[in-house]
Amino acid sequence: MLVALLFAWTQQGVTPTQVAPAQPNPLVIPPIFAEPKRMALTPIIDGKLDPEEWDELISAGGMTGYLQWEPGKLHVAGRIPAGMDLVVSMDQKSDGWLVGNDNVEFRFKMVGGRPTLVARDLDATRKEGPTFIENPGFNASSSIAASADGTFIEATLVDPGTDSLIVTGNSKPSFRLDVVPSESPNLDAFLPRTLARVEYVFNRSTALPAGLVWNSDGYGRVALPGDRLRVKYGFRGTDQLAVKRIQLRGEGWLRDSVNLVEKPFPMFTEKKRTGVDFDSAVDARSNEGWGVLRATLQFANGPDAILQNSVRVAPLVDLELVPNEIKAQSEPHVRKMAFYIRSNSPRMLRGSFQVALPANFEAKTGYEGDFTIGTSRGSARRVIGFVVPKEGSGTYPIKFTIFVGPKKFEVTRYFTVF
């Protein structure tokens, strides 16, 4: 029904001066999400839906939509009918679709057998009314894949330096996911849309009985491939809850990277407390990214309770670019931009770096050098200076190469010249 309504709506060619159509706007129907708390979880963008890879958000209108996140990245996917496009609407501040300039639409479609993305920022602050502004930078900074028939599409979205997509833990943006016929025109900017709020979290629980409270020091815990992942679980309750056993394992790709641990659940103390430790080696060949550690509590009576923690299998170093607002000018001009080399190791790191700028950008200072990070999981700040070519608007990549001993890390980040 929703797909039919959207098709009829998009074919009407309505303008703001026309009388409102009799056909109701399906975009104002509130979406109903399976679970508003969304875990930090890194998928593998290859066009295949693997077990426990994606966290379902909604199933409606013949579409199943998925949504998860990690710091700095938004992951979306959809299993959709043939001949349809997936449309993701996002309100970063959750203050209303036609309010402010913090809303963005992502439309995924198959063109020539390949998945494509059209990203549009919605600016509702203009006197002339809401206006969509295409943001092609997302095509450079994001990753998209689809099944051969186009009925499953998945993407990792990364802001191209325009502040259109800010993804941080515990923030509460709003979303809706829809499907529209592939041949239909883009949706008009002035159409109201009803979105529902989600929360980016590092932990959540399901079917936890009343009287049982848990916590963990593993929220956002980081480990390197080949190192150990240690997580402590704390519980408050009584033995009357009859918790019999606990099983701990990784979900999805993390399942093959850490051990499965199963043991009897310990008795509660007189202070109504108990705890369980998870301690496992991380496979040296493990994928890198955010995964979910799953704890299953088994009771003498009643359903199992599920506790989930987001943990990260991280590279030795990360690279954070801090883009400035750079405006195109009629003549070449010099700008500076800071970046951080962040260590994920508890040990001291010494290394070097090289920076490769886009074509037509001239490096001036800071494009190579050494660094020392003397503190556990610390960082080193560096600044690069470069010449922006005249009339150089667009989204551009910067390639960073970092050397630590015999290890080499290559990272690409993006910035936009407005």
URTAWO-V830083 format. One record per pair of residues at least 24 apart in sequence whose ideal C-beta (glycine too) atoms are under 8 Angstrom apart, sorted by the first residue. I is the first residue (numbers start at 0). J is the second residue. D is the distance in Angstrom with one decimal. If there is no record, write none. Layout:
i=I j=J d=D
i=I j=J d=D
//
This chain:
i=0 j=60 d=7.3
i=1 j=25 d=5.3
i=1 j=28 d=6.8
i=1 j=59 d=6.2
i=1 j=60 d=3.6
i=1 j=177 d=7.4
i=2 j=60 d=4.8
i=2 j=61 d=6.0
i=2 j=80 d=7.2
i=2 j=83 d=7.1
i=2 j=178 d=5.9
i=2 j=179 d=7.9
i=2 j=180 d=7.9
i=5 j=60 d=7.9
i=5 j=177 d=6.3
i=5 j=178 d=7.3
i=5 j=179 d=5.1
i=5 j=180 d=7.6
i=5 j=183 d=7.7
i=6 j=179 d=7.2
i=6 j=180 d=5.1
i=6 j=183 d=6.6
i=9 j=179 d=6.0
i=9 j=180 d=7.1
i=9 j=183 d=3.9
i=9 j=184 d=6.1
i=9 j=186 d=6.7
i=10 j=183 d=6.9
i=13 j=187 d=7.0
i=15 j=128 d=6.8
i=15 j=189 d=5.5
i=24 j=190 d=6.2
i=24 j=191 d=6.5
i=25 j=177 d=7.7
i=26 j=88 d=7.9
i=26 j=175 d=7.4
i=26 j=177 d=7.1
i=26 j=186 d=7.4
i=26 j=190 d=5.9
i=26 j=191 d=6.7
i=26 j=192 d=4.3
i=26 j=193 d=6.9
i=27 j=191 d=5.4
i=27 j=192 d=6.8
i=27 j=193 d=4.8
i=28 j=193 d=6.7
i=29 j=193 d=4.9
i=29 j=195 d=6.3
i=30 j=57 d=5.8
i=30 j=59 d=7.1
i=30 j=174 d=7.5
i=30 j=175 d=4.7
i=30 j=176 d=7.0
i=30 j=193 d=7.3
i=30 j=194 d=7.1
i=30 j=195 d=4.9
i=31 j=57 d=6.8
i=31 j=59 d=7.3
i=31 j=195 d=7.5
i=32 j=56 d=5.4
i=32 j=57 d=5.5
i=32 j=195 d=5.6
i=32 j=197 d=6.8
i=33 j=57 d=6.5
i=33 j=58 d=7.4
i=34 j=203 d=7.5
i=35 j=195 d=7.2
i=35 j=196 d=6.5
i=35 j=197 d=4.8
i=35 j=198 d=6.0
i=36 j=197 d=7.3
i=36 j=198 d=5.3
i=36 j=200 d=4.7
i=36 j=203 d=4.5
i=37 j=66 d=5.7
i=37 j=67 d=5.5
i=37 j=68 d=5.9
i=37 j=197 d=5.1
i=37 j=198 d=6.8
i=37 j=199 d=5.8
i=37 j=200 d=6.7
i=38 j=67 d=5.9
i=38 j=68 d=8.0
i=38 j=200 d=6.4
i=38 j=201 d=7.4
i=38 j=202 d=8.0
i=38 j=203 d=6.6
i=38 j=291 d=5.7
i=38 j=307 d=6.1
i=38 j=309 d=5.3
i=39 j=67 d=7.2
i=39 j=68 d=6.0
i=39 j=69 d=4.8
i=39 j=70 d=7.3
i=39 j=168 d=7.2
i=39 j=199 d=7.1
i=39 j=200 d=7.6
i=39 j=201 d=5.6
i=39 j=219 d=7.4
i=39 j=289 d=4.4
i=39 j=309 d=3.7
i=39 j=311 d=7.8
i=40 j=67 d=4.4
i=40 j=68 d=7.7
i=40 j=69 d=7.2
i=40 j=74 d=7.3
i=40 j=250 d=8.0
i=40 j=251 d=7.4
i=40 j=289 d=5.5
i=40 j=290 d=6.8
i=40 j=291 d=5.6
i=40 j=309 d=6.6
i=41 j=69 d=5.6
i=41 j=72 d=7.9
i=41 j=74 d=7.3
i=41 j=286 d=7.7
i=41 j=288 d=2.9
i=41 j=289 d=4.5
i=41 j=290 d=7.0
i=42 j=67 d=7.1
i=42 j=74 d=5.4
i=42 j=76 d=7.1
i=42 j=153 d=6.3
i=42 j=155 d=7.3
i=43 j=252 d=6.8
i=43 j=286 d=7.3
i=44 j=142 d=4.6
i=44 j=143 d=7.1
i=44 j=144 d=4.8
i=44 j=153 d=5.6
i=44 j=154 d=6.8
i=44 j=155 d=5.5
i=45 j=144 d=5.4
i=46 j=114 d=8.0
i=46 j=144 d=3.9
i=46 j=145 d=5.1
i=46 j=146 d=5.1
i=46 j=147 d=7.7
i=46 j=151 d=6.8
i=46 j=152 d=7.8
i=46 j=153 d=6.9
i=47 j=146 d=7.2
i=47 j=151 d=7.7
i=48 j=76 d=7.4
i=48 j=78 d=7.0
i=48 j=151 d=5.6
i=48 j=153 d=7.7
i=49 j=251 d=6.8
i=49 j=252 d=7.7
i=50 j=251 d=6.9
i=51 j=250 d=4.4
i=51 j=251 d=3.9
i=51 j=254 d=7.3
i=51 j=291 d=7.7
i=52 j=251 d=5.0
i=52 j=252 d=7.3
i=53 j=153 d=7.4
i=56 j=174 d=7.6
i=56 j=176 d=6.8
i=56 j=197 d=7.7
i=57 j=176 d=5.8
i=60 j=177 d=7.2
i=60 j=178 d=5.9
i=61 j=178 d=6.9
i=62 j=176 d=6.9
i=62 j=177 d=7.6
i=62 j=178 d=4.6
i=64 j=176 d=3.7
i=65 j=153 d=7.6
i=66 j=174 d=6.4
i=66 j=176 d=7.5
i=66 j=197 d=6.9
i=68 j=166 d=5.3
i=68 j=199 d=4.9
i=69 j=166 d=7.4
i=69 j=288 d=7.1
i=69 j=289 d=4.5
i=69 j=311 d=8.0
i=70 j=166 d=6.5
i=70 j=167 d=6.3
i=70 j=168 d=6.6
i=71 j=157 d=6.7
i=71 j=158 d=7.6
i=71 j=166 d=5.7
i=72 j=155 d=5.5
i=72 j=156 d=6.9
i=72 j=157 d=5.5
i=72 j=166 d=6.0
i=73 j=155 d=7.4
i=73 j=156 d=4.5
i=73 j=157 d=8.0
i=73 j=164 d=6.1
i=73 j=166 d=5.3
i=74 j=153 d=7.5
i=74 j=154 d=7.2
i=74 j=155 d=5.3
i=74 j=156 d=7.5
i=75 j=105 d=7.1
i=75 j=153 d=7.3
i=75 j=154 d=5.6
i=75 j=156 d=6.8
i=75 j=176 d=7.6
i=76 j=151 d=7.2
i=76 j=152 d=6.6
i=76 j=153 d=3.7
i=76 j=154 d=7.1
i=77 j=107 d=7.4
i=77 j=151 d=7.3
i=77 j=152 d=5.8
i=77 j=153 d=7.9
i=77 j=176 d=6.5
i=77 j=178 d=7.3
i=78 j=150 d=6.4
i=78 j=151 d=5.1
i=79 j=149 d=7.9
i=79 j=150 d=5.9
i=79 j=151 d=7.6
i=79 j=152 d=6.9
i=79 j=178 d=5.0
i=80 j=150 d=7.0
i=80 j=178 d=6.6
i=81 j=148 d=6.5
i=81 j=149 d=6.8
i=81 j=150 d=5.7
i=82 j=180 d=6.5
i=82 j=181 d=5.5
i=83 j=178 d=4.2
i=83 j=179 d=6.7
i=83 j=180 d=6.3
i=83 j=181 d=6.3
i=84 j=108 d=4.2
i=84 j=178 d=6.7
i=84 j=179 d=5.4
i=84 j=180 d=7.4
i=84 j=181 d=5.2
i=84 j=183 d=7.8
i=85 j=152 d=5.8
i=85 j=176 d=6.9
i=85 j=177 d=7.7
i=85 j=178 d=6.0
i=86 j=176 d=7.2
i=86 j=177 d=4.7
i=86 j=178 d=7.1
i=86 j=179 d=5.7
i=86 j=186 d=7.2
i=87 j=174 d=6.8
i=87 j=175 d=7.8
i=87 j=176 d=5.6
i=88 j=174 d=6.6
i=88 j=175 d=4.8
i=88 j=176 d=7.8
i=88 j=177 d=7.5
i=88 j=192 d=5.5
i=88 j=194 d=6.0
i=89 j=164 d=7.6
i=89 j=172 d=5.9
i=89 j=173 d=7.2
i=89 j=174 d=5.5
i=89 j=194 d=7.7
i=90 j=172 d=6.2
i=90 j=173 d=4.3
i=90 j=174 d=7.7
i=90 j=194 d=5.2
i=91 j=164 d=7.6
i=91 j=165 d=6.3
i=91 j=170 d=8.0
i=91 j=172 d=5.0
i=92 j=172 d=7.5
i=93 j=171 d=5.8
i=93 j=172 d=5.9
i=93 j=173 d=4.3
i=93 j=194 d=7.6
i=93 j=196 d=5.1
i=96 j=121 d=7.4
i=96 j=123 d=7.9
i=96 j=191 d=6.4
i=96 j=192 d=4.3
i=96 j=193 d=7.6
i=96 j=194 d=6.1
i=97 j=121 d=7.9
i=97 j=123 d=4.8
i=97 j=129 d=5.6
i=97 j=189 d=7.5
i=97 j=191 d=6.2
i=98 j=123 d=5.9
i=99 j=123 d=6.1
i=99 j=124 d=6.4
i=100 j=124 d=5.3
i=103 j=134 d=7.3
i=103 j=163 d=5.1
i=103 j=164 d=6.6
i=104 j=131 d=7.2
i=104 j=186 d=7.4
i=105 j=137 d=7.4
i=105 j=154 d=7.7
i=105 j=156 d=6.7
i=106 j=179 d=7.9
i=106 j=185 d=7.1
i=107 j=143 d=6.9
i=107 j=145 d=7.9
i=107 j=152 d=5.0
i=107 j=154 d=6.6
i=108 j=181 d=5.5
i=109 j=145 d=6.5
i=109 j=149 d=3.9
i=109 j=152 d=7.8
i=109 j=181 d=7.1
i=112 j=147 d=7.7
i=112 j=149 d=7.9
i=113 j=145 d=7.7
i=114 j=143 d=4.6
i=114 j=144 d=6.4
i=114 j=145 d=3.9
i=114 j=149 d=7.3
i=114 j=152 d=5.4
i=114 j=154 d=7.7
i=115 j=143 d=7.4
i=116 j=141 d=6.4
i=116 j=143 d=5.7
i=116 j=154 d=6.8
i=117 j=185 d=7.4
i=118 j=156 d=8.0
i=118 j=163 d=7.4
i=119 j=185 d=7.4
i=120 j=161 d=7.5
i=120 j=163 d=5.3
i=121 j=188 d=6.1
i=123 j=188 d=8.0
i=128 j=188 d=7.4
i=128 j=189 d=5.9
i=129 j=188 d=4.1
i=129 j=189 d=5.2
i=130 j=188 d=5.5
i=131 j=185 d=7.4
i=131 j=188 d=4.7
i=134 j=159 d=7.2
i=134 j=161 d=6.1
i=134 j=163 d=5.8
i=135 j=394 d=7.0
i=136 j=160 d=6.9
i=136 j=161 d=6.0
i=136 j=393 d=7.7
i=136 j=394 d=3.2
i=136 j=413 d=6.7
i=136 j=415 d=5.3
i=137 j=163 d=7.7
i=137 j=164 d=7.9
i=139 j=394 d=5.1
i=139 j=396 d=6.7
i=139 j=413 d=6.0
i=140 j=394 d=7.0
i=140 j=413 d=4.4
i=157 j=413 d=7.3
i=159 j=394 d=4.5
i=159 j=413 d=4.7
i=159 j=414 d=7.7
i=159 j=415 d=5.5
i=160 j=322 d=4.3
i=160 j=394 d=6.7
i=160 j=413 d=5.5
i=160 j=414 d=4.0
i=160 j=415 d=4.0
i=161 j=394 d=7.9
i=161 j=415 d=5.1
i=161 j=417 d=7.9
i=166 j=199 d=6.8
i=167 j=199 d=7.0
i=168 j=199 d=5.5
i=168 j=200 d=7.3
i=168 j=201 d=6.1
i=168 j=219 d=7.2
i=169 j=198 d=6.9
i=169 j=199 d=6.4
i=169 j=200 d=6.9
i=170 j=198 d=7.6
i=170 j=199 d=5.4
i=171 j=196 d=5.4
i=171 j=197 d=6.9
i=171 j=198 d=4.9
i=171 j=199 d=7.7
i=172 j=196 d=7.3
i=172 j=197 d=6.6
i=172 j=199 d=7.9
i=173 j=197 d=7.1
i=200 j=309 d=7.7
i=201 j=308 d=6.8
i=201 j=309 d=4.4
i=202 j=306 d=7.5
i=202 j=307 d=6.3
i=202 j=308 d=5.1
i=202 j=309 d=6.8
i=203 j=307 d=5.4
i=204 j=304 d=6.6
i=204 j=305 d=6.6
i=204 j=306 d=5.0
i=204 j=307 d=7.2
i=205 j=304 d=6.8
i=205 j=305 d=4.3
i=205 j=307 d=7.9
i=206 j=302 d=5.1
i=206 j=303 d=6.7
i=206 j=304 d=4.8
i=206 j=305 d=6.5
i=207 j=304 d=4.8
i=207 j=306 d=7.6
i=208 j=240 d=6.2
i=208 j=298 d=7.4
i=208 j=301 d=6.5
i=208 j=304 d=6.7
i=210 j=236 d=5.6
i=210 j=237 d=7.0
i=210 j=239 d=7.9
i=210 j=240 d=6.2
i=211 j=235 d=7.4
i=211 j=236 d=4.3
i=211 j=240 d=5.5
i=211 j=242 d=7.5
i=211 j=296 d=8.0
i=211 j=304 d=7.4
i=212 j=236 d=6.8
i=213 j=306 d=6.0
i=215 j=306 d=7.5
i=215 j=308 d=5.6
i=217 j=277 d=7.4
i=217 j=292 d=6.5
i=217 j=308 d=4.4
i=217 j=310 d=5.9
i=218 j=308 d=6.0
i=218 j=309 d=7.0
i=219 j=309 d=6.4
i=219 j=310 d=7.4
i=219 j=311 d=7.0
i=220 j=308 d=7.3
i=220 j=310 d=4.6
i=220 j=311 d=7.1
i=221 j=310 d=7.4
i=221 j=311 d=4.7
i=221 j=313 d=5.0
i=221 j=343 d=5.6
i=221 j=376 d=7.4
i=222 j=281 d=5.1
i=222 j=310 d=7.0
i=222 j=311 d=7.3
i=222 j=312 d=6.1
i=222 j=313 d=7.1
i=223 j=281 d=7.1
i=223 j=312 d=7.4
i=223 j=313 d=6.1
i=223 j=314 d=7.7
i=223 j=315 d=6.4
i=223 j=343 d=6.1
i=223 j=344 d=6.6
i=224 j=256 d=8.0
i=224 j=281 d=5.7
i=224 j=282 d=6.8
i=224 j=283 d=5.1
i=224 j=284 d=7.0
i=224 j=285 d=4.7
i=224 j=287 d=7.0
i=224 j=312 d=6.1
i=225 j=280 d=7.7
i=225 j=281 d=6.5
i=225 j=282 d=7.7
i=225 j=283 d=3.8
i=226 j=280 d=7.7
i=226 j=281 d=5.7
i=227 j=278 d=6.5
i=227 j=279 d=6.7
i=227 j=280 d=5.6
i=227 j=281 d=6.8
i=228 j=257 d=5.9
i=228 j=277 d=7.3
i=228 j=278 d=7.6
i=228 j=279 d=5.4
i=228 j=280 d=7.9
i=228 j=281 d=5.3
i=228 j=292 d=7.8
i=228 j=310 d=6.3
i=229 j=276 d=7.1
i=229 j=277 d=6.9
i=229 j=278 d=5.0
i=230 j=276 d=7.4
i=230 j=277 d=4.4
i=230 j=292 d=6.4
i=230 j=308 d=6.4
i=230 j=310 d=7.1
i=231 j=274 d=6.3
i=231 j=275 d=7.8
i=231 j=276 d=5.5
i=231 j=277 d=7.8
i=232 j=274 d=6.1
i=232 j=275 d=4.6
i=232 j=276 d=7.4
i=232 j=277 d=7.1
i=232 j=294 d=6.5
i=232 j=306 d=7.4
i=233 j=272 d=6.9
i=233 j=273 d=7.8
i=233 j=274 d=5.0
i=234 j=267 d=7.5
i=234 j=272 d=6.9
i=234 j=273 d=5.1
i=234 j=274 d=6.7
i=234 j=275 d=7.6
i=235 j=271 d=5.5
i=235 j=272 d=5.8
i=236 j=267 d=5.9
i=236 j=271 d=6.2
i=236 j=273 d=7.9
i=237 j=267 d=5.6
i=237 j=271 d=5.8
i=238 j=266 d=6.0
i=238 j=267 d=5.4
i=240 j=298 d=7.0
i=241 j=298 d=5.5
i=241 j=299 d=3.8
i=241 j=300 d=6.3
i=242 j=296 d=5.5
i=242 j=297 d=7.4
i=242 j=298 d=5.8
i=243 j=297 d=5.1
i=243 j=298 d=6.3
i=243 j=299 d=5.6
i=244 j=296 d=7.7
i=244 j=297 d=4.4
i=245 j=275 d=5.6
i=245 j=294 d=6.1
i=245 j=295 d=7.0
i=245 j=296 d=5.7
i=245 j=297 d=7.3
i=246 j=294 d=7.2
i=246 j=295 d=4.5
i=246 j=297 d=7.4
i=247 j=275 d=7.7
i=247 j=277 d=4.9
i=247 j=292 d=6.6
i=247 j=293 d=7.1
i=247 j=294 d=5.0
i=247 j=295 d=7.8
i=248 j=292 d=7.6
i=248 j=293 d=5.7
i=249 j=290 d=5.8
i=249 j=291 d=7.2
i=249 j=292 d=6.0
i=249 j=293 d=7.1
i=250 j=290 d=6.7
i=250 j=291 d=4.2
i=250 j=292 d=7.5
i=250 j=293 d=5.0
i=250 j=307 d=7.6
i=251 j=290 d=6.5
i=251 j=291 d=7.0
i=252 j=285 d=7.9
i=252 j=286 d=4.9
i=252 j=288 d=7.7
i=252 j=290 d=6.4
i=253 j=285 d=7.8
i=253 j=286 d=7.9
i=253 j=290 d=3.1
i=253 j=291 d=6.6
i=253 j=292 d=7.0
i=253 j=310 d=7.5
i=253 j=312 d=7.3
i=255 j=282 d=6.9
i=255 j=285 d=7.8
i=256 j=281 d=5.7
i=256 j=282 d=4.5
i=256 j=285 d=3.7
i=256 j=286 d=7.0
i=256 j=290 d=7.3
i=256 j=312 d=6.4
i=257 j=281 d=6.0
i=257 j=282 d=7.5
i=257 j=292 d=7.4
i=264 j=296 d=6.9
i=264 j=297 d=7.8
i=281 j=312 d=5.9
i=285 j=312 d=5.1
i=286 j=312 d=6.6
i=287 j=312 d=5.3
i=287 j=313 d=6.3
i=287 j=314 d=5.5
i=288 j=312 d=6.5
i=313 j=343 d=4.1
i=314 j=343 d=6.6
i=314 j=408 d=6.1
i=315 j=342 d=7.3
i=315 j=343 d=6.1
i=315 j=344 d=5.9
i=315 j=348 d=7.4
i=315 j=403 d=5.9
i=315 j=406 d=6.3
i=315 j=408 d=6.9
i=316 j=340 d=5.7
i=316 j=341 d=6.5
i=316 j=342 d=5.9
i=316 j=343 d=6.7
i=316 j=348 d=7.1
i=316 j=350 d=7.6
i=316 j=401 d=5.5
i=316 j=403 d=6.5
i=316 j=408 d=5.8
i=317 j=341 d=4.4
i=317 j=343 d=6.5
i=317 j=410 d=7.9
i=318 j=399 d=5.0
i=318 j=401 d=6.9
i=318 j=408 d=7.9
i=318 j=410 d=4.3
i=318 j=412 d=6.5
i=320 j=397 d=6.6
i=320 j=412 d=4.0
i=320 j=413 d=7.9
i=320 j=414 d=6.8
i=322 j=414 d=4.1
i=322 j=415 d=7.3
i=324 j=417 d=6.9
i=325 j=387 d=6.2
i=325 j=414 d=7.0
i=325 j=415 d=7.5
i=325 j=416 d=4.8
i=325 j=417 d=6.9
i=326 j=416 d=7.1
i=326 j=417 d=5.2
i=327 j=387 d=7.5
i=327 j=389 d=7.7
i=327 j=390 d=5.6
i=327 j=391 d=5.4
i=327 j=392 d=4.1
i=327 j=416 d=5.3
i=327 j=417 d=6.7
i=328 j=387 d=7.4
i=328 j=389 d=6.5
i=328 j=390 d=7.8
i=329 j=389 d=5.8
i=329 j=390 d=6.8
i=330 j=389 d=5.2
i=331 j=361 d=7.8
i=331 j=386 d=5.1
i=331 j=387 d=6.5
i=331 j=388 d=5.6
i=331 j=389 d=5.3
i=332 j=386 d=7.0
i=332 j=387 d=5.6
i=333 j=363 d=6.3
i=333 j=384 d=6.2
i=333 j=385 d=7.2
i=333 j=386 d=5.6
i=333 j=387 d=7.6
i=334 j=384 d=7.3
i=334 j=385 d=6.5
i=334 j=387 d=5.6
i=335 j=382 d=5.4
i=335 j=383 d=6.8
i=335 j=384 d=4.8
i=335 j=385 d=7.9
i=336 j=382 d=7.0
i=336 j=383 d=5.6
i=336 j=385 d=7.6
i=336 j=414 d=6.9
i=337 j=380 d=6.1
i=337 j=381 d=7.2
i=337 j=382 d=5.0
i=338 j=380 d=7.6
i=338 j=381 d=5.9
i=338 j=382 d=7.8
i=338 j=383 d=7.0
i=338 j=399 d=7.2
i=338 j=412 d=7.6
i=339 j=378 d=4.7
i=339 j=379 d=7.0
i=339 j=380 d=5.4
i=339 j=381 d=7.8
i=340 j=370 d=5.6
i=340 j=372 d=7.1
i=340 j=378 d=6.4
i=340 j=379 d=4.7
i=340 j=381 d=7.1
i=340 j=401 d=6.3
i=341 j=376 d=7.5
i=341 j=377 d=7.7
i=341 j=378 d=4.4
i=342 j=372 d=4.5
i=342 j=375 d=7.7
i=342 j=376 d=5.5
i=342 j=377 d=5.6
i=342 j=378 d=6.7
i=343 j=376 d=6.1
i=344 j=375 d=7.5
i=344 j=376 d=7.0
i=345 j=375 d=4.3
i=345 j=376 d=6.7
i=346 j=375 d=7.4
i=347 j=371 d=7.3
i=347 j=372 d=6.7
i=347 j=373 d=5.3
i=347 j=374 d=8.0
i=348 j=372 d=4.5
i=348 j=403 d=5.8
i=349 j=403 d=7.3
i=350 j=401 d=6.0
i=350 j=402 d=5.3
i=350 j=403 d=3.9
i=350 j=404 d=7.4
i=351 j=401 d=7.6
i=351 j=402 d=4.9
i=352 j=381 d=7.2
i=352 j=399 d=6.3
i=352 j=400 d=6.7
i=352 j=401 d=5.0
i=352 j=402 d=7.3
i=353 j=399 d=7.5
i=353 j=400 d=4.6
i=354 j=383 d=5.5
i=354 j=397 d=6.4
i=354 j=398 d=7.4
i=354 j=399 d=5.8
i=354 j=400 d=8.0
i=355 j=397 d=7.1
i=355 j=398 d=4.1
i=355 j=399 d=7.9
i=355 j=400 d=7.3
i=356 j=383 d=7.9
i=356 j=385 d=5.6
i=356 j=397 d=6.2
i=357 j=395 d=4.1
i=357 j=396 d=6.1
i=357 j=397 d=7.1
i=359 j=388 d=4.5
i=359 j=391 d=7.0
i=360 j=385 d=5.2
i=360 j=386 d=6.5
i=360 j=387 d=6.6
i=360 j=388 d=6.6
i=360 j=391 d=7.8
i=360 j=395 d=7.2
i=361 j=385 d=6.2
i=361 j=386 d=4.0
i=387 j=416 d=6.2
i=391 j=416 d=5.2
i=392 j=416 d=5.0
i=392 j=417 d=6.3
//
